Amino acid sequence: MAKPYLVRKLEDIAPVPCPCGQARRIITGADNDLLSVHRVSIDATAQVHYHNELTEYYVILEGSGTIMLDDERVPVGPNDVIMIPPGTRHALDGTFEIINIVCPPFDPADEHPVDD
């Protein structure tokens, strides 16, 4: 019988490239239909992108810099939480460790880079 809970160790998850840097996709759509949870390492300016269907929540664990949200740049740092609704062009600029909560679960087909 399948257990109704899930425990994953960060060190067991291989990083994959993403527009923001390197993501460890800890909980995914394969695990549930509600949301996904990623730990993301950002060490430069992330690629500006948007999503048509996904709402993202960034929880900044470490680092500081700015986030671009459409045409606004907002300074951010540890313990800040950012909600990014669908259609919002966004990118972090700085060195960060974040938790990215994506609702519904992350779908790479809904990741749309913005050309400069």
C-alpha positions in Angstrom: 0.0 0.0 0.0 1.3 3.5 -0.9 2.0 5.8 2.0 0.0 9.0 2.1 3.1 11.1 2.9 6.4 11.8 1.2 9.9 12.6 2.6 12.7 13.6 0.2 16.3 14.4 1.0 17.7 17.4 -0.9 21.1 15.7 -1.3 19.3 12.9 -3.2 17.9 15.2 -5.9 20.2 16.0 -8.9 20.2 19.7 -10.0 18.9 20.6 -13.4 19.4 23.8 -15.3 16.6 26.3 -15.3 16.2 30.0 -16.4 17.1 31.0 -12.8 20.2 28.8 -12.4 20.1 25.3 -11.0 17.0 23.7 -9.6 16.5 20.6 -7.4 13.0 19.5 -8.1 12.1 18.0 -4.7 8.3 17.6 -5.1 6.8 17.5 -8.6 3.6 16.9 -10.4 4.4 13.2 -10.4 3.9 13.3 -6.7 0.7 15.4 -6.5 -1.7 17.6 -8.4 -1.5 20.7 -6.2 2.1 22.1 -6.3 5.7 21.5 -6.8 8.6 22.5 -4.5 12.1 23.3 -5.9 15.3 24.5 -4.2 17.0 26.9 -6.6 20.5 28.2 -6.7 21.0 31.5 -8.5 24.4 32.9 -9.1 23.9 35.6 -11.7 21.1 37.4 -13.5 18.4 34.9 -14.2 16.8 34.8 -17.7 13.6 36.9 -17.9 10.7 34.6 -18.4 7.0 34.2 -17.6 4.4 31.4 -17.2 0.8 31.4 -18.6 -0.7 29.0 -16.1 1.7 28.9 -13.1 1.8 31.0 -10.0 5.3 31.0 -8.3 6.2 31.7 -4.7 9.8 32.5 -4.0 11.0 32.2 -0.4 14.5 33.7 -0.2 16.7 31.7 2.1 20.1 33.4 1.4 21.5 36.2 -0.7 20.3 39.6 -1.8 19.8 41.6 -5.0 16.7 42.6 -7.0 13.8 40.9 -8.6 12.4 42.2 -11.9 8.6 41.9 -11.9 7.3 43.2 -15.3 8.9 46.7 -15.5 9.6 47.1 -11.8 12.8 46.2 -9.9 12.4 45.4 -6.2 15.3 44.9 -3.7 14.9 41.5 -2.0 16.9 39.5 0.6 16.6 36.7 3.2 13.1 35.8 4.5 11.4 37.8 1.8 8.5 36.0 0.1 7.5 36.9 -3.5 4.2 35.9 -5.2 4.5 35.9 -9.0 1.1 35.4 -10.8 0.8 34.0 -14.3 1.8 36.4 -17.1 4.3 38.3 -15.0 7.7 38.7 -16.6 10.3 38.0 -13.9 13.9 37.3 -13.1 16.1 37.5 -10.0 19.4 39.4 -10.2 22.0 38.5 -7.6 23.3 35.4 -5.8 20.4 33.5 -4.0 19.3 30.3 -2.5 15.5 30.1 -2.7 12.6 27.7 -2.3 10.3 28.0 -5.3 6.7 26.8 -4.7 4.8 26.4 -8.0 1.1 26.0 -8.2 -0.2 24.0 -10.1 2.9 21.8 -10.3 5.8 23.0 -12.5 5.4 22.3 -16.2 8.4 23.0 -18.4 6.1 23.6 -21.4 4.8 26.7 -19.5 8.2 28.4 -19.2 8.5 31.2 -21.8 11.8 33.1 -22.1 11.6 36.8 -23.0 14.0 38.1 -25.6 15.8 41.3 -24.6 
